[in-house]
Amino acid sequence: MSAKHEHYDVIRKPIITEKATMASEHNAVVFEVAIDSNKPMIKEAVEALFGVKVKAVNTTVTKGKVKRWKGKPYKRNDVKKAIVTLAEGQSIDVSTGL
């Protein structure tokens, strides 16, 4: 499957945190994805961009917090994360980025 422009719009960037690194030991990779994307779209994009077989996709939406800057409130953007579990023997090196 070849990568299309839409696939680059779905997958924003890899998330590299301590928790995401621990998940990589269990064959999972964490990505920030577009807020309007769904699980089949994420699966298709990861398989096309990285050439791997995806076993499962779990998503979570983190609501943006209300913060203050110079006394004035503003709201951070909502963020959607996808935990992509890869098939046995598959791997993605996220340290290189997209």
N, C-alpha and C positions, 0 to 999 in steps of 0.2 A: 504494500500500500504506500503510495507516495504522499508526501506532505503537501497540504494545500494552505492557502493564506488563512483560511478560517481556523485551522489548527493552531496557528501562532496567536490568534486572538483568544482562544480558549485557555491555553496554558500561559499564565503571566510570568511566573518565576518559581524556582525551587525555594523551599523554606528550609534553612539550615539552622536548626536549634539543637539543644541537647536531647530533647524529646524525639525530634525527627531522626537524629543520629541513632538513638536506641531502637527506633522502629526499623531502620535500615538493616539491623541485625536479623529481623524477621521478614526480610525480603519486601519491605514496604518503602515507598518514597512519598514525600509530602510536597505538594505544589500549591501555590496560590493560583486560583483560577478565576475566570470571569464570573461575576455575580449571577448572570442569567444562564450559565451553562448547566447542563444536567449530566447525570452519570454516563449515559451512552456517548454523549459528545466528548466527555473527558477521556473515556476509554479509547475511543477512536483516535483522538488527538495524540495521546501518549503512544499508542501502537504505531501510528504513522510517523511521528517525529523521532522516536528513539528506536524503532524496530524491535520491540519486545512484545511478549504475550502478557496481557493483563488478566489477572485472576479475579480481582474484585476492586471496586471503587467505593469508598466511604467519603461523605462530604459533611462539612460543618460550616455554619455561618456565624461569624463573630460580629456582633452588633457594635457599631462605633460608639465610643464614649463621648460624653459631653465634657469638654475641657475649657479652661480659661486662658486667654492670652491678652496681656495688658488690661486685665479686668473685664474683658468682653468674652462671653461664652461663644464657643463654636463646637461643631460636632465632627468627629473623625468619621471617615468613610467606613461602611460595612466591608468586611473581608470574608471571602469564601475560600476554604481550604479543602483540598482533596487528598485523602490518604489512599494511594494507589498500591495495591498488593500485586506483586508480580508472580508469574508462574515459576515453578521450581527451576533453578539453574539460570534464571534471567537476572540481569542487573543493569542499573543506570548509574553512571558516574555524574552526580550533580555538582561536583566541585568545579567543573568546567563551565557550567551554566548553559543557557540556550544559545 
